[in-house]
């Protein structure tokens, strides 16, 4: 019995020591350069990150992430993450950046270090094209049932208006809710709505109505990471030499970009 | 039709991860379960309590939470580097399923009449001789149906590993929702049914093979 107790105590001490040792590290930039890869956590989110025909990640954010990694002299590696776990992924170094059209909400800023905003966006109501004209103001939305991504800026907007909603796990599912008729309308990112609804898309019968709230996108890094400054510097020079606008034109979001 | 083929290929890729997780979990959890079973039936009380407490924690908490803790825990609590995603998922499944298996083994062992142990002792056999020569074969036969249940549950539980971004079948199916296709998610059920159908046939065959002692 005594022996087991001693063993248990020794184990606790060993773990405590490991905990103290783990916190030591140089800057994040050195860490990334040393391992030679910048691991970017993202999701499939057109037009920011999506796969082309050959399966390679493209999109405005993906292209910029590649350019940023190049400026650091490292390879970029994209990891499709479970969006709910993004802060844990960063904190545990499973990834080095969250770069996926992330809205800079108060929650996000509390959970991670964030870059300066690089893109404007809005939360927009999407519903059947036949009805869209009737809902041009926030005040006209009473009586509709909504679907919205859990924890998103759109959900905050609906909370602010006191409108009822069903929280789903992705924006794409919110669109499915509307298409399947289980909700009257959904609230999603304007950029995403631009890419996913209307003629020539999977949802030709849906249209955007009123915009609820404008917001800004930023890139997430670990708290107090020196990668934040590295990104801000990179963004300044990439805006200066035209790289940013060229990519923004390609993906149709030039009017949303915040240049530096 | 082209999209049907693309979706099937993507889901088949997910099935690879699912199948790998299933097979490796069984390979490690079946023997580990027996070890845990010996612990929980040990004559040494502190060991027995310790093992029973561990089994209670593992069986009593959600598997999804355990996956998150094993993957993110070392990094969040101790600042240690993480295990690869699949390895963390596998480790969690092995520990979790070994605990369930241990209870099935225990039920099997304790269902063997006491008289057989006593007869073995009278004949001068050691404990391990009694286990391997008398108990084990009868044990295997009795535990096949409850084990089969666990195997089938395991196939479906593999879907949980998508919380740490292991790209199994459901993850692959869900990724099509963003492209406006809902049906691939439901189509994944065909894959699970096929695997479990095969497993059911295999277990039935195995049970017939074991119809000794009749």
Contacts between the chains, C-beta under 8 A, distances in Angstrom:
chain1	res1	chain2	res2	distance
A	1	B	46	6.3
A	4	B	46	6.2
A	15	B	78	6.8
A	18	B	78	5.4
A	18	B	80	6.6
A	19	B	77	7.1
A	19	B	78	4.6
A	19	B	79	6.5
A	21	B	79	7.8
A	22	B	78	5.4
A	22	B	79	2.6
A	22	B	80	5.4
A	23	B	79	5.1
A	44	B	175	5.9
A	44	B	178	5.0
A	45	B	178	7.5
A	46	B	178	7.6
A	79	B	165	6.8
A	80	B	165	6.2
A	80	B	167	7.4
A	80	B	175	8.0
A	81	B	165	5.2
A	82	B	162	6.9
A	82	B	163	5.7
A	82	B	164	7.0
A	82	B	165	5.4
A	85	B	68	7.7
A	85	B	72	7.4
A	85	B	163	7.1
A	85	B	164	7.4
A	85	B	165	7.9
A	88	B	68	7.9
A	88	B	72	4.7
A	88	B	75	7.9
A	88	B	76	6.6
A	91	B	75	6.7
A	91	B	76	6.1
A	92	B	72	5.2
A	92	B	74	7.6
A	92	B	75	2.6
A	92	B	76	5.8
A	92	B	82	5.4
A	93	B	75	6.2
A	93	B	81	6.9
A	93	B	82	6.9
A	94	B	71	7.9
A	94	B	72	7.8
A	94	B	75	7.1
A	94	B	82	5.4
A	94	B	85	7.9
A	170	B	177	7.1
A	170	B	178	7.1
A	172	B	177	4.8
A	172	B	178	4.0
A	172	B	180	7.8
A	173	B	177	6.0
A	175	B	180	7.5
A	176	B	177	6.1
A	176	B	180	7.9
A	176	B	182	5.8
A	179	B	180	7.8
A	180	B	182	7.4
A	196	B	180	7.1
A	201	B	180	7.0
A	202	B	179	6.7
A	202	B	180	2.4
A	202	B	181	7.2
A	203	B	180	6.1
